[in-house]
């Protein structure tokens, strides 16, 4: 129940006096605490619904504005490093040099950059 105007004969300053009167009894204190709890729960539910609507709308806009995805191409399997003496490496000296780098320790690889 929501009142948009004050009842006849009630002024805004009456709020504190009415609250104090209700707070004088255990039932009154319980009522005000329960009322506040229910109001918070209702407001929280309203906020959560609004957030869910916003999330849905943002996701919808993201899908609409996203460029179409290209189908992924199958990737070639990664080859294992070949040992430095492998005859297939002798045809190209660059491959032989890369193979020697593959077999260096991490420390030796890092020292190449210092």
Buried (B, 14 or more C-beta within 10 A) or exposed (E): EEEEEEEEEEEEEEEEEEEEEBEEEEEBEEEEEEEEEEEEEEEEEEEEEEEEEEEEEEEEEEEEEEEEEEEEEEEEEEEEEBEEEEEEBEEEEEBBEEBEEEEEEEEEEEEEEE
